[in-house]
Structures are given as C-alpha cells and as structure tokens.
Amino acid sequence: MSSEMKKLNVLMCGTGEYTTGWTGSGASKSDKKIGVVGLTLFDLRRLGKVEKLGMVGTNGSKFPAIRKHLDENIAQVYTDMDTTFDAFPEGAVVDPEAYKAAIDKMSAGDAVVIFTPDSTHYPIALYAIERGIHVLVTKPAVQLLAHHNDLVAAAKKHNVVCFVEHHKRFDPVYSDARARAASLGEFNFFSAWMSQPKSQLETFRAWAGRDSDISYYLSSHHIDIHCWIMQDKAIPTRVTASAATGIATSEPYNCVPQTEDTITLLVDWQSLSSSKHKGTAVYTASWTAPMKSGVHSAQHWYYMAEKGEINVDQAHRGYDIVNDESGKAWYNPFYMKYSPSESGHFDGQRGYGYVSIEKFVDAARSVNAGLTTPADFDSHGLPTIANTVLTTAILHAGRISLDEKRPVNIKRSNDEWILE
Ligand SMILES: NC(=O)c1ccc[n+]([C@@H]2O[C@H](COP(=O)([O-])OP(=O)(O)OC[C@H]3O[C@@H](n4cnc5c(N)ncnc54)[C@H](O)[C@@H]3O)[C@@H](O)[C@H]2O)c1
C-alpha cells in the first residue's frame, strides 16, 4: 500500500530552538543543541517519506547562521543527511507575515508544522488549514478555547489532518501508564510537576511573560497526558490558579512585571460514569528551577484511583553520566537519540520526539492517498485538534483565573466547550 503514498512537502514555521537548535544567542545550551523538528524531517526525507522542505521565520538575515549550524552539526555528522531547504523570507528582510507568502506557494495536501511562539499558532494554523494544508502545531495548540474550537471546525470543513504535537503521548512509559490507569477504576487524584532551569528565561527572552506563561509552555504536557487518560471517563469542571513570582522579574532576568515563576492549577474533575466520583488534579510548572540540577526538564507525576496508583519520573530513567567539568546529568535518549548508528546514519527513529512527527507525516500521506480520512485519527485517540480541546480549556481557564483572581468553570454548551 505504501507504494501508493506520495512523498509529503513540508514547510517548517519557526526556526528556533525546537526546529533547528539555533536560538537568538547562538546554539541552544539546552538538551536540544541541534533541534528536533528539522533533524527529524531531514531524516524522513532521507528515508523517502518527505520531498520538499521549507523553513519560515521572521528575519531572513538569520538563515546563513542557521544553515551553517545545520551543516556543521547535522550534515557533517550523520551519513547521507541533506540539510538544504527553501527559506522565507530570504535576504535581509524582517517580515512577521512571511508565513503567508511561504504557504501561498504550497498546494492542498502539503503540510505545515508550526513551532513558533504560542501567540502565533492560531493565525498560522488557520491560514494553512483554509488552504487545504495539513497542520501539525506544537503545544500549547492555541491560548484561547474559542480559537481551539475554530481550528476543530476549520480542519473538519477543509478535510485536513490537524494534530497537536503532544510528543509525550508517544513516550512508551506514558502510553503504558495510560493503558494501566484504565484498569484502576474511578479517578481520584493527579499531581504533576514540570520545570526547566532559570537559564530558559534568557532563551525565551523575546516572549516569556509577555506572550505566554509557564503553565501554557510546560504544564500543557502533563495536562494533555491527564486529559488523555481521562478521555470519555471524566471531565474537568472548575479551575483555580495560583502563581509564585519574584525571580523572573529580578536581576539578572528582568522579565516584564507580569511574568510568573511557578504556576499551579487546581482542577476539579467529574466522573462520567458515576455522579458521586469526583477527582482533584494539581498541575504545576516552573521556569525558575535551579541550574545544574542534572536535568533539563524535571518531570514527574502521580496518579491515584479507586484501585491503585501510578508514579512516573521521566527525568531520571536509571541512566546518568558524570563529567569532571559539569557534574552529574541524566540524559533522555528515549526522546531524541543523537548518537549515530553503526553506519554513521542518524539513529533516533524510535525516540518519541521523532515518532510524534513521523505519525503526522504518515497520517497526512495516508489521507492524501485516500486510504484514511482525517476523522479516523480522532477515533484512534491520537492528539488531533478535536481530541485536545479540554487541554486548552484547562490552560485558558488557568490564565483567566490568574488574571481575574477567581475560579473558572468549564461547561458544555450547544455542542461546544466554553468557560464561565
Ligand atoms: N524548545 C523546546 O524544547 C520546545 C519543545 C516542545 C515544543 N516547543 C514549542 O515550540 C514553539 C517554539 O519554541 P522554540 O523553543 O523553538 O522557541 P524559540 O523562541 O527558540 O523560536 C521561535 C521561532 O519562531 C519564529 N517566529 C516568531 N514569530 C513568527 C511568525 N510570525 N512566523 C514565523 N516564525 C515566527 C522566531 O523567528 C523563532 O525562530 C513554542 O510554542 C513552544 O511551546 C518548544
């Protein structure tokens, strides 16, 4: 069957840390020195699933440095890896709407992957969907619940695949935990912690606290995992948020005054099968965690239900390295494995960061070949735009709760989720 499938043309929106590993201040010092999205798509082109690749940012003068970085760290490191791509805007041009010209050059059935600041996801995704282009948008899909509902409707109308890049759903531990949670009875309590070191406030200087917050940025991961575990079993009904402040807004970070350090959402859940079973969830995220803790992203959660509990610590997976200069560090090759294969090729095809992008490419190609319809992926439980509405509902309710200092209710009205 795969012989009927055509290669996919893909435009990458955003040229930052996640796409290329290149940030405004040089190569990223995080665990994503050569990025995730570009590398994965270059490898999928090598393996015959992808055809043309483009990249769009806002500032054309960054591309020479990005091309050099990709050539030195990918093309010259892995065998048979071609890192060329069409760039928009080309030359010393600054244009925040360059994505329009780039998308206008594409055809229906092509694909756009969006890894840009959170506040730009919605206009870019909508622009692409309305032109019949499949979309993979990073988390948080959008910041407003109404925008999420719009994208669900637009993707349906234009019959395109629209996935949210919730790669943690492809982490074997998280997906196994979800299957096991299904046999533990009614949900009772969930608590998640995710953090990154203060140095990220430098990397994300352009938008941190201004255009988005740490709850949208990091808690989106575990909120989505919890919503996925609860899918068709329970629904969130009320969100109350609280924030710690003072570190991001002080020396040396000096973020804008409204920047929070650590955000906690307290969420009430209602079982759909038993009116007396209610649960509580606490989702906390921070970008003022200590430096040199040995992990880039601390990430653990606890799930308790009627008949058992689950503990996951995905920052420490029984694999640590000590280096005389930098001390002890825990790496995560299960996400992105950068060490080459015995033949010198890229060898990270089983990492869940890679799998997440490959699943989207496979879905778009399968729809283009007429083998599946976009709606099929909703029933498969994949992170489609339709399957992730409640994740956005909780995040948006959390933002309103912080801004208006009140609890926010999540309700279903006329077949749509709304906030009150
Ligand atoms: N860095 C990570 O580890 C990571 C992991 C998962 C998801 N993400 C998500 O990816 C997105 C981007 O994150 P990042 O870490 O790469 O950020 P970044 O700040 O390093 O890069 C953002 C990029 O978007 C570009 N951009 C801004 N406005 C644009 C526009 N209008 N059109 C086209 N490009 C535009 C910028 O030029 C920059 O290249 C965020 O939504 C984030 O939540 C990041």
The ligand as an SDF file (V2000), in Angstrom:
LIG
                    3D

 44 48  0  0  0  0  0  0  0  0999 V2000
   12.1730   24.3690   22.9310 N   0  0  0  0  0  0  0  0  0  0  0  0
   11.5490   23.2670   23.2540 C   0  0  0  0  0  0  0  0  0  0  0  0
   12.1070   22.3940   23.8980 O   0  0  0  0  0  0  0  0  0  0  0  0
   10.1350   23.0300   22.8140 C   0  0  0  0  0  0  0  0  0  0  0  0
    9.6020   21.7520   22.9990 C   0  0  0  0  0  0  0  0  0  0  0  0
    8.2960   21.4760   22.5610 C   0  0  0  0  0  0  0  0  0  0  0  0
    7.5570   22.4990   21.9980 C   0  0  0  0  0  0  0  0  0  0  0  0
    8.0720   23.7560   21.8620 N   0  0  0  0  0  0  0  0  0  0  0  0
    7.1890   24.8060   21.3230 C   0  0  0  0  0  0  0  0  0  0  0  0
    7.6830   25.3120   20.1040 O   0  0  0  0  0  0  0  0  0  0  0  0
    7.3210   26.6880   19.9810 C   0  0  0  0  0  0  0  0  0  0  0  0
    8.5730   27.4560   19.6770 C   0  0  0  0  0  0  0  0  0  0  0  0
    9.5090   27.1310   20.6720 O   0  0  0  0  0  0  0  0  0  0  0  0
   11.0730   27.2740   20.4900 P   0  0  0  0  0  0  0  0  0  0  0  0
   11.6570   26.7310   21.7340 O   0  0  0  0  0  0  0  0  0  0  0  0
   11.5310   26.7550   19.1910 O   0  0  0  0  0  0  0  0  0  0  0  0
   11.1530   28.8850   20.5420 O   0  0  0  0  0  0  0  0  0  0  0  0
   12.2350   29.9110   20.0040 P   0  0  0  0  0  0  0  0  0  0  0  0
   11.9500   31.1990   20.6900 O   0  0  0  0  0  0  0  0  0  0  0  0
   13.6170   29.3360   20.0770 O   0  0  0  0  0  0  0  0  0  0  0  0
   11.8590   30.0300   18.4390 O   0  0  0  0  0  0  0  0  0  0  0  0
   10.6710   30.6030   17.9590 C   0  0  0  0  0  0  0  0  0  0  0  0
   10.8220   30.8230   16.4620 C   0  0  0  0  0  0  0  0  0  0  0  0
    9.5950   31.2740   15.9160 O   0  0  0  0  0  0  0  0  0  0  0  0
    9.8740   32.2670   14.9660 C   0  0  0  0  0  0  0  0  0  0  0  0
    8.6990   33.1210   14.7610 N   0  0  0  0  0  0  0  0  0  0  0  0
    8.1730   34.0460   15.5910 C   0  0  0  0  0  0  0  0  0  0  0  0
    7.0790   34.6300   15.0420 N   0  0  0  0  0  0  0  0  0  0  0  0
    6.9090   34.0350   13.8230 C   0  0  0  0  0  0  0  0  0  0  0  0
    5.9990   34.2240   12.7570 C   0  0  0  0  0  0  0  0  0  0  0  0
    5.0310   35.1240   12.8180 N   0  0  0  0  0  0  0  0  0  0  0  0
    6.1630   33.4730   11.6400 N   0  0  0  0  0  0  0  0  0  0  0  0
    7.1550   32.5640   11.5380 C   0  0  0  0  0  0  0  0  0  0  0  0
    8.0680   32.3460   12.5290 N   0  0  0  0  0  0  0  0  0  0  0  0
    7.9430   33.0820   13.6330 C   0  0  0  0  0  0  0  0  0  0  0  0
   11.0690   33.0020   15.5110 C   0  0  0  0  0  0  0  0  0  0  0  0
   11.7640   33.6690   14.4710 O   0  0  0  0  0  0  0  0  0  0  0  0
   11.8820   31.8350   16.0810 C   0  0  0  0  0  0  0  0  0  0  0  0
   12.6720   31.2630   15.0670 O   0  0  0  0  0  0  0  0  0  0  0  0
    6.6110   27.1060   21.2750 C   0  0  0  0  0  0  0  0  0  0  0  0
    5.2020   27.1080   21.0880 O   0  0  0  0  0  0  0  0  0  0  0  0
    6.9990   26.0020   22.2440 C   0  0  0  0  0  0  0  0  0  0  0  0
    5.9700   25.7560   23.1840 O   0  0  0  0  0  0  0  0  0  0  0  0
    9.3570   24.0200   22.2490 C   0  0  0  0  0  0  0  0  0  0  0  0
  1  2  1  0
  2  3  2  0
  2  4  1  0
  4  5  1  0
  4 44  2  0
  5  6  2  0
  6  7  1  0
  7  8  2  0
  8  9  1  0
  8 44  1  0
  9 10  1  0
  9 42  1  0
 10 11  1  0
 11 12  1  0
 11 40  1  0
 12 13  1  0
 13 14  1  0
 14 15  2  0
 14 16  1  0
 14 17  1  0
 17 18  1  0
 18 19  2  0
 18 20  1  0
 18 21  1  0
 21 22  1  0
 22 23  1  0
 23 24  1  0
 23 38  1  0
 24 25  1  0
 25 26  1  0
 25 36  1  0
 26 27  1  0
 26 35  1  0
 27 28  2  0
 28 29  1  0
 29 30  1  0
 29 35  2  0
 30 31  1  0
 30 32  2  0
 32 33  1  0
 33 34  2  0
 34 35  1  0
 36 37  1  0
 36 38  1  0
 38 39  1  0
 40 41  1  0
 40 42  1  0
 42 43  1  0
M  CHG  2   8   1  16  -1
M  END
$$$$
